[in-house]
């Protein structure tokens, strides 16, 4: 029977297979496992003692792999994000735009054409305040799109989301309070391909049915979102 255990604050997921030797895989961080999943594949019948010793021998290597993932993510963030200024590159629903900041009186707003994003903001708005306003507009964009997608998935899955929260998060794409039937989504999803928003919504909505990531949960995820593994992989790698 598969199981998991923890050593040095690292959780190891053990899977028994019809193989000859044990192997260990470290996965990139994602919304469900911010530190990244660590999986041991072991031959059927391998003792827990052996598996534990095997895990201990790999701790330093695991930490090195996680540091590499962190560096890659930091580099990716450095390339795609930065100070909000004219002619910087910004993203909306997976498309890259050249940012044009336009100072004018009136309510702040964002408008796009095929290549450019115009950010209308009041004159004399400080750089810090500009970023706050820009983030607020992205939260609105994310919420509007999410509300439409949730309505669609409610009718398909047969569950109701009673409340939706949107905020900018560093380590999670979303979360679900299954008892209150509420969802919390990352406003950064507005920068990704729209399929990512659908995936995160379905992933979190299914927790209203199944609290944990058990066999039935993944059966349901495969039923309603057959390409979820590919989407998750591309999200983690930055392809989407």
Protein Blocks (a to p, Z undefined) as FASTA:
>chain_A
ZZdddeehiacdddddddfbdcdddddddfklmnopadddddehiafklmmmmmmmmmmm
mmmmmmmmmmmmmmmmmmmgccddehiacdeehiacdddddddedjddddddfkbccddd
dehiafklmmmmmmmmmmmmmmmmmmmmmmmmmmmnopacfbdcddddfkbgbdcdfkno
pacddfklmmpcfklmmmmmmmmmmmmmmmbacfklmmmmmmmmmmlmmmmmmmmnopZZ
